[in-house]
């Protein structure tokens, strides 16, 4: 089972989140390697100011296939959230991202919706760390020197944001209405 800063792709800190014990089914057939090494996990969380969400994940211990998603009990209209990260306190803002949501992080990069996209509950810091990991992979593995330089520069900016010394704008757009940024400074509008 994949373990990272966002355990089971859930909240990186459990403040204000109530959760029930997850339902776990092991020994299922993996859609990728066809071995009976897939574990399915389903759980519910009650997130203050958002409501109940259902978290689903599947992970294969053989081929490392992983897929996760989050659905709101009360999915709404297509939505867009804008949030300016201006200090270290803003990094704690709760983020609920479904697999249908895309995230734009300043002029640094984006997390696109699609078949390979995962849903998760985290905070802004966890979201930025996901992008940071992607940039580190590009910096270490890309053959194009221009891409490596761009990744290096974006990493510097991202680190300044994570240290609270630089601001950045985050936009979360979800046509399913299953996503949100929970913070008094977050601006919600209808997605176009």
Buried (B, 14 or more C-beta within 10 A) or exposed (E): BBEEEBEBBBBBBEEEBEBEEBEEEEEBEBEEBEBEBBBBBEBBBBBEEBBBBBBBBBBBBEBEBEBBBBBBEEBBEBBBBBBBBBEEEBBEBBBBBBBBBBBBBBEBBEBEBEEEBBBBBBBBBBBBBBBBEBBBEBBEEBEEEEEBEBBEEBBEBBEEBBEBEBEBEBBBBBBBBBBBBBBEEBEBEEBE
